[in-house]
Amino acid sequence: MGRNFFLSLQILVLRAFLSGAVALDIYKEKSPMLEISDQGCPDDNAITPCVCMRVDLDLDLDCSEVKSDQELQNVFMADFPFTQIRNFTILKPPSEGRVPISILNEGIFGSLRFQHIIISHTNLTFIQGDPFVNSSNVLETLAITDNHIVVFPFSEISKYTNLTDLRLFDNKLERLSNLESESLQYLQVSNNPTLLYGDEVFYDVPNLRYLGMAGINITNVAKNTFRFLHQLEILDLSRNNIQTLRNGSLWFESKDLNIIALDFNDINDMEPDTIGYCQSGGDQEICATDNMAIAPRFLMTNNQLTDIAEEVWSESFGLVPNGEVNYFAFDNNLIYCGCNIAWVAIDDTNKQLVSAGSTCENNGMAISELPSGIFIDQCLDEER
């Protein structure tokens, strides 16, 4: 029970994190020592139904109660004594009705500049031009989630020199164009079911650490797609429609990889050189192993794999730090346990790296508990 429980807990934590359910810093509970007032804000009547609040030296603006696009536009015609806003929020919980705004036009916010923006659970469908352009040198967080947007100005991201966190999950985005940003660390575009992107989309975001692409109907992962994300720690490709992973699909140069999530796909085949831990700056057509690499945890649950093929997985198993368990999760696959997985079954260390819920389709046994002896007798004898 212990191993299964902790693996399940790890997966739940990952799901919550990559789905954006983990709170952003701007939602941190306010300290009772903070001075809260409306000094420095516009006249209340001029910006109603929005609410402005000064917290110590920062101004926050909440427009979650606006009832129309025109009402929102009217708010920003008011006289704001100060133009620097820390947190700008339009947000309703999923249990309530959506905020009835549908469009953000370039220039709507006047001269205001925002450090953190959250717009969630609205009817927002259109973003015209770049409404956030005045914030280009101060914006750190942009979360436009659970809306209906189809198009987003990805080509403008390079202008946002302090943007570290971009969350656009649960929308209807159709195209993720090639990104260029030195500052971006967190990108979440999951649950945009018709989202398309090119093979080189991530070549110029070298500091990206967290990438969520779950539930966007990916069917193919091109060679080197993620290779040049040198700081990458977590990659979520779960809940897609991937069937085959080809050579180079999962080649990485990052030494910080922690978790690769491929659960809930239809993966039934992985070519021998699907996974690689590559030396930085090498030939893009090959992956010369970086001997300093540490393999990430792989979540491969709920796929159609029939084998833990040695030619695919042996390098990853060999790059796991000593003492680790439950490192590779193959739960709910169709793995046939015969001499094909003898390389796992006869090695106690390898067996402990396979999650306790990973079982053999042909006999129901947990792979981590397979008796080594019979594989030694039957499979090694065959080789001799």
Secondary structure, 3 states (H helix, E strand, C coil): CHHHHHHHHHHHHHHHHHCCCCCCHHHCCCCCCCCEECCCCCCHHHHCCCEEEEECCEEEEECCCCCCHHHHHHHCCCCCCCCEEEEEEEECCCCCCCECCCEECCCCCCCCEEEEEEEECECCCEECCCCCHHHCCCCCEEEEECCCCCCCCHHHHHHCCCCCEEECCCCCCCEECCCECCCCCEEECCCCCCCEECCCCCCECCCCCEEECCCCCCCCCCCCCCCCCCCCCEEECCCCCCCEECCCCEEECCCCCCEEECCCCCCCEECCCCEEEECCCCCCCCCCECCCCCCCEEECCCCCCCCCCHHHHHHHHHCCCCCCCCCEECCCCCCCCCHHHHHHHCCHHHHHHECCCCECCCCCCEHHHCCHHHHHHHHHHHHC
